[in-house]
Amino acid sequence: MDVHVPKLEEHDAEPAGLAPAAAAPPRGRRSVLKIALEITLIAVGVFFGLAGEQWRERGRHRELAAASLRRFRSEVETNRAAAAAVRDYHAKTFDAMQRHLAADARVRDSIPVRIQGLRPALFEHTAWDVALATQSLADIDPDLVFALSRLYNAQQAYADLTRGILQALYIKPPSENEESFLQAAAVYYGDIVLMEPRIIDMCDQLLPQIDRALGKTR
């Protein structure tokens, strides 16, 4: 009796013309690629987040600088007007004081000095105080900040002189010794008639600078 043994290798063989399937990447390699992709996406997100925050911060600084510049412009105009309003009065009064004090004592009474109060210019400094409190000066052009500082220092020196003469008047009123008062007032006027034109000139130079800086913040 004949026994037929099947040829198993013929059934197991791959059909002709079919290429073997590509091997899948190892599981460990897939995990590393996934982690690397996630890290990259997180890094990109952080980068754009920081960039957006910096952009918003720069915008906020520009707004603070623009607000400070507008306040400075208004205050510089106000202070210029205050100095201009009393400049001529101080110059005329100082001239009369000089002529009176330089004259001989026998004829001095014939050269009257008409003083209608000291009438000092009262300078505002709120814009400067606010700029210091908000630290907005750091966002303004350094040359402009330097010019503003010079102006406010000059105005402060003027205010200090005024404070000194007023304190002296309270301690020793003019009615006690008119000649002594005129000599003290002449010293005060001699300083402020020099300071007022200088302050006005500084204001005139600053206003166009502030306008240019405001144009850059828009």
NORURUR-V689277 format. One record per backbone hydrogen bond with DSSP energy under -1.0 kcal/mol. CO is the residue of the C=O (numbers start at 1). NH is the residue of the N-H. If there is no record, write none. Layout:
((CO:NH) (CO:NH))
This chain:
((6:8) (7:10) (8:12) (15:18) (26:30) (27:31) (28:32) (29:33) (30:34) (31:35) (32:36) (33:37) (34:38) (35:39) (36:40) (37:41) (38:42) (39:43) (40:44) (41:45) (42:46) (43:47) (44:48) (45:49) (46:50) (47:51) (48:52) (49:53) (50:54) (51:55) (52:56) (53:57) (54:58) (55:59) (56:60) (57:61) (58:62) (59:63) (60:64) (61:65) (62:66) (63:67) (64:68) (65:69) (66:70) (67:71) (68:72) (69:73) (70:74) (71:75) (72:76) (73:77) (74:78) (75:79) (76:80) (77:81) (78:82) (79:83) (80:84) (81:85) (83:87) (86:90) (87:91) (88:92) (89:93) (90:94) (91:95) (92:96) (93:97) (94:98) (95:99) (96:100) (97:101) (98:102) (104:107) (107:110) (108:111) (125:129) (126:130) (127:131) (128:132) (129:133) (130:134) (131:136) (136:139) (137:140) (141:145) (142:146) (143:147) (144:148) (145:149) (146:150) (147:151) (148:152) (149:153) (150:154) (151:155) (152:156) (153:157) (154:158) (155:159) (156:160) (157:161) (158:162) (159:163) (160:164) (161:165) (162:166) (163:167) (164:168) (165:169) (166:170) (167:171) (168:172) (173:176) (177:181) (178:182) (179:183) (180:184) (181:185) (182:186) (183:187) (184:188) (185:189) (186:190) (187:191) (188:192) (189:193) (191:195) (192:196) (195:199) (196:200) (197:201) (198:202) (199:203) (200:204) (201:205) (202:206) (203:207) (206:210) (207:211) (208:212) (209:213) (210:214) (211:215) (212:216))
